Amino acid sequence: MKVAERYALQLGADLAIVHKRRSHTAFNTVEAKEVVGEVDGKVCVIVDDMIDTAGTICAAAEQLTERGASRVLAATTHGVFSGPAMDRLAASSIEKVIVTDTLPLPEGTDPDLVEVLSVAPLIAKAIGAVFTDTSVSEIFGGNNLA
């Protein structure tokens, strides 16, 4: 919740939360249950740390679309994209998935659906800070500390 609030503040955007719950009966399963906040007519960006099979993020996108979101985008650090992930994403209401290059993309990934951003400049700055004995936290302008 705190991370979501920081994103909203940085973007000057409203905040809505898709409540998700881990299944107690099925291993490694998470369900998108409900949307808290107003999304009707709005562009929604779903942010998560990783997308594995894409079941949860696609279910969240459908919840947002059902509640009137005008567009749904997804952003994640780690695109694992295992099993049915790419087929699920292609069939979902998600227009674009933005990922970093921390993991290789599956062969045949649709470049119109998935956009890759490099973490190389960030890692270079962190290495430079370590070798010059300066603060790595300053790279983030203190936003990583809250």
C-alpha positions in Angstrom: 0.0 0.0 0.0 2.8 2.4 0.9 4.5 1.7 -2.5 1.3 2.3 -4.3 0.8 5.6 -2.5 4.3 6.7 -3.5 3.7 5.9 -7.1 0.5 7.9 -7.1 2.3 10.9 -5.5 5.2 10.7 -8.0 2.7 10.6 -10.9 0.3 13.1 -9.5 -2.4 10.5 -10.0 -5.4 9.1 -8.1 -5.0 5.8 -6.4 -7.1 2.7 -6.7 -6.2 -0.7 -5.3 -7.1 -4.1 -6.7 -7.4 -6.3 -3.6 -5.8 -9.7 -4.2 -5.9 -12.7 -1.9 -3.7 -15.8 -1.9 -5.7 -19.0 -2.3 -5.5 -21.3 0.7 -6.5 -24.3 -1.4 -4.4 -24.0 -4.6 -0.6 -23.6 -4.4 1.0 -20.5 -5.9 -2.4 -19.0 -6.8 -3.6 -15.4 -6.2 -7.0 -14.1 -7.0 -8.0 -10.5 -7.8 -11.1 -9.9 -5.7 -12.2 -6.3 -5.8 -11.3 -2.7 -6.8 -11.1 -0.1 -4.1 -11.3 3.4 -5.6 -12.9 5.1 -8.6 -11.5 4.0 -12.1 -14.4 4.8 -14.4 -13.1 6.7 -17.5 -9.5 6.6 -16.2 -6.2 5.2 -17.6 -5.1 2.6 -15.0 -1.5 1.4 -14.5 -1.1 -1.8 -12.7 2.2 -2.0 -10.9 3.6 -5.2 -9.5 7.1 -6.5 -8.7 6.9 -9.4 -11.1 4.6 -11.2 -13.6 4.9 -14.9 -13.6 2.0 -16.7 -15.2 0.0 -13.4 -15.5 -3.2 -14.9 -14.0 -3.4 -12.3 -11.3 -2.5 -9.3 -13.3 -4.9 -10.2 -16.1 -7.7 -10.8 -13.5 -6.9 -7.4 -12.0 -7.1 -5.8 -15.5 -10.5 -7.4 -16.1 -11.7 -6.0 -12.8 -10.6 -2.5 -13.8 -12.1 -2.8 -17.3 -15.4 -4.0 -15.8 -15.5 -0.9 -13.6 -15.0 1.4 -16.6 -11.3 2.0 -17.0 -10.6 3.6 -20.3 -7.2 1.9 -20.7 -5.2 -0.6 -18.7 -1.4 -0.7 -18.8 0.9 -2.9 -16.6 4.4 -2.2 -15.3 6.6 -4.7 -13.6 10.3 -5.1 -12.7 10.7 -8.8 -13.4 8.9 -10.3 -16.4 9.1 -14.1 -15.7 6.4 -14.8 -18.2 6.2 -18.6 -17.6 3.6 -21.0 -19.0 0.5 -19.4 -20.4 1.6 -15.8 -19.4 2.0 -14.4 -22.9 -1.2 -15.9 -24.2 -3.1 -14.5 -21.2 -1.6 -11.1 -21.6 -2.4 -11.0 -25.3 -6.0 -12.0 -24.6 -6.5 -9.5 -21.7 -7.5 -5.9 -21.7 -3.9 -4.8 -21.0 -2.7 -2.7 -23.8 1.0 -2.5 -22.9 3.3 -4.3 -20.5 6.4 -2.4 -19.5 9.2 -4.6 -18.0 12.9 -4.2 -17.2 15.6 -6.3 -18.8 16.4 -8.2 -15.6 15.2 -11.4 -17.3 15.2 -12.5 -20.9 11.9 -12.4 -22.7 10.4 -15.6 -24.1 11.0 -16.2 -27.8 8.4 -14.7 -30.0 7.3 -11.9 -27.5 5.1 -9.4 -29.2 7.0 -6.1 -29.2 3.7 -4.2 -29.6 2.5 -5.6 -26.3 5.8 -5.7 -24.3 8.1 -2.8 -23.9 11.5 -3.3 -22.2 13.4 -0.7 -20.2 17.0 -1.2 -19.4 18.2 -1.2 -15.8 21.8 -0.8 -17.0 22.0 3.0 -16.3 20.7 2.5 -12.7 23.2 -0.3 -12.0 26.0 1.7 -13.5 25.1 4.6 -11.1 25.0 2.3 -8.1 28.4 0.8 -9.0 29.8 4.3 -9.4 28.4 5.3 -6.0 30.0 2.3 -4.4 33.4 2.9 -5.9 33.4 6.7 -5.2 32.1 5.9 -1.6 29.0 8.1 -2.1 25.4 7.2 -1.2 23.6 4.8 -3.4 20.3 6.1 -1.9 21.0 9.5 -3.5 20.4 7.9 -6.9 16.7 7.6 -6.0 16.5 11.1 -4.5 15.5 9.6 -1.1 12.4 8.0 -2.6 13.6 4.5 -1.7 13.7 5.4 2.0 10.1 6.0 2.8 
